[in-house]
Amino acid sequence: MIIHFIRHGEIDGDPHAHMHPPVSGCLSPTGTQQAAALCQALKDKPYTHIYASPLGRAIETAQPLAAHKNLPIQILPWLEEWRPAHILDNGDDTRYEEIMARAEALRPEQTWKTEAGESLMQMADRMIPGMLALLAQHGIEAGHGGYLFDDPNNSDHLAVFAHGGTLNLLLMFLLNLPLRPGNPFHFEKTGLAIIKFTPHADVWYPSLYLPPPNPSNPE
């Protein structure tokens, strides 16, 4: 099992738009070029499944690769990015700008929960069960500090298109790092992180894979 976590391209339009494929207008012209370049770079990877957040920019970024691979984009509702207060509470946008300005003036350790929207733990409560359910669909269950595979020869290769904060939270969880406000991993637009599962006895442990700059590398 290999998972490619991929950030979306440069956005245009409403960042909170929920969409279904086919999607257009959620990436800027630069973002569209980034998605095309991403497809070219990953066209030879042996993907078996492509997943995306329900937000339009993630879906539109995934579309060129999904079309090339002739794979459907499967939408994961729980993969939605951080939900701000004006989305959760139907608040006033002008007041929300003031709320955000106050939140951005705080140090990261002061931002476990602010009036700006979801806390990190609220996001984790939404996303971690979803990630575990996704792994279970592929025959993988958490156990013994790692993961147990129904099939030790599992060759599933997943591409998961999402957002910077979302991908940070999922990486912290899978790599058994302490959850903390602020993002320890920086994803450029269409940036990629690779998670591989390595067996030790009968337990498999995820690790962040850092490949060499070799375009012929099959992973």
N, C-alpha and C positions, 0 to 999 in steps of 0.2 A: 504494500500500500504506500502510495506517495500522494501528498497533497500539495498543490501549488496554490498559495494564497496570493491574490493579485488585486492591487488597488485599481480603481477606475481612472479614466483619463480626465483631462481638464473639463470642468463642468460649464454648462450654459443653462440658463433658465432656472426654474424652481428646483432647489436642491432637495425638497421634500416630496417631489412628485412620485407617487406609486404608479408603476406601469406594468404592462405585460408585453412580451415580444409580439410583433416587431416594434422597436422604439426608435424615434428620431428626435432631434432637437434638444437632447439633454446633455450633449457634449458640444463644446466650442469647436470651431474649425481645427484648432490645434489638438483638441481632445480626439477628434475623429482621426487625425493623422497618427496620433499616439496609438489608438486602437488598431489601426491598420498595420503599423510597425510591430506592435505586439504580436498580432496574428502571424506576420512573416517570421518573427523570431521563434515562435513556438509551434509553427506549422508541422514540424516533424515529431513533436512529443506525442506519446501514445496515450492520449486522454481516453478515458472510458465514460466519464461523466463531467458535465459542466453545470455548475450551480452559480446563482447570483442572488444578491440582495433584491428586494422588491423596488428599490429606488432606481429611477430611470438611468442615471449615469453609470451604474454598475452593469445593468442589462445591455445598454448600448455598447459599452466597452467589450462585453463578452460576445456580441453578435458576430463580428468577423471571424473569430476563431471557431465559434459554434458552427457557422455556415461552412467553413473550410473542412471541419471534421464531420459534418453531417450529423451533429448531435443536437438534441433539444437543450434549451436552457431551462433548467429546473429552478423555480423561484423558491427561496427559503424565507418565509415571512419573518422569522426570528432574527434574520441577519441584518435587518434594518439598522442604520446608523443611530447614534445618540439622538434621543427625542428631546428637543428643546421645549421650554415651558410654554411658548406661544402655540405650539402644536398640541401639547398635552392639555392645556387649559383654555384654548381658544382666546389667548390674551391679545392685547393691543401691541402691534409691531413697534410703535414708537417707544412705549414703555419697555418693551423687551430689549431694545437697543441699550437703554439705561441699565437694565439688569445685567446684560452681557458685559458692559463696560466695567461694572463693579466686580463681576466674576473674574474678568481677565486681569484685574489689578491684584488678585490674590496669588500667593505662592502655591505651587501644586499641592503641597501637603495640607493646605487649607481648603481644598476643593473636593473633598470626599462627597459633599452634598452642598449645592448652592441653590439659590432661587432660579437659576438659569434653566434648569431642566433635570433630566434623569441623573441620578448619582451613578458612580461606577458600579456599586453593588446592585442597583436596579438593572443596569445593563447586563451585569453578570448573571443575574437571576433569569433574565430573558434569553441570553445567548448560550450559556453553558449547557443547560438542558437540551437546547436545540442541537448543539454540537455533538453531545453524547448520543442523541437520537439519530443523527446523521451517521455517525460511526456504527451504530447498531444496525442500521440498514445495510451496511457493508460487512456485517458479520464480525464486528469488533466491539468488545465490552470492556469497560474499565474494571481493573482488579489487580490486587497485589502491588499497588503503587505504579502500575503501568497499564497495559492493555492485553486482553486475551483474544486471540484470533480463532474464529471457527475454522478457518482454512489457513494453515501456515503458508500456503503458496499464493495467498491473496495478491493479485496483480492489478487491483483497481488503481487508477490514476486519476485523481480529481483535480479540476480547476475550480477554485472558489473565488468569485469576483465580489468584492465588498469595498469597505471604506477604511480609512486610516485608523480611526479609533477602534472600530470593530476588529480589524485584523490584529491590532496590538493586544486587545483583550484576549482573543482566541490564542495568540501565541503565548501570552503569559500563562494562560491556563494549561495548554498542552505541554509546555516546557516546564511546568511545575514551578513557575516563578511567583513570588508574592504579588498579588494584585495591588496596584498603587495608582493614584491619579497621575496624569501626565503620561506621555507615550514613550516607552523606552526604545521602541523601534521606529525608525523613520522610513516611511514608504514614499518614494517619489511617485509621480503620476505613472500608472501602469507598472509600478514596482512589484517585484516578485519575491516571495519567501517560500522556500521548499521545506516541507516536513517529511522526514522519512522515519519509518518504524523499524527498529533494530532489535532482534531477539536476544535475550539472555535467558537460557533454559527455556521455559515455556511462557515467559512474559516478554512482551514487546514494549519498547520504550521509544517515545518520539524524540527526535533531535532536529535541530535546525541545520539543514544541509547547505554548505557554501561551495558551489561547484566552481571548477576552473573556467576561465573564459574560452570555452571550447564549443563552438556551435554544433559540433557533431555529437556532443554528449547526449545520449538518449533520454536522460532524466530531466 
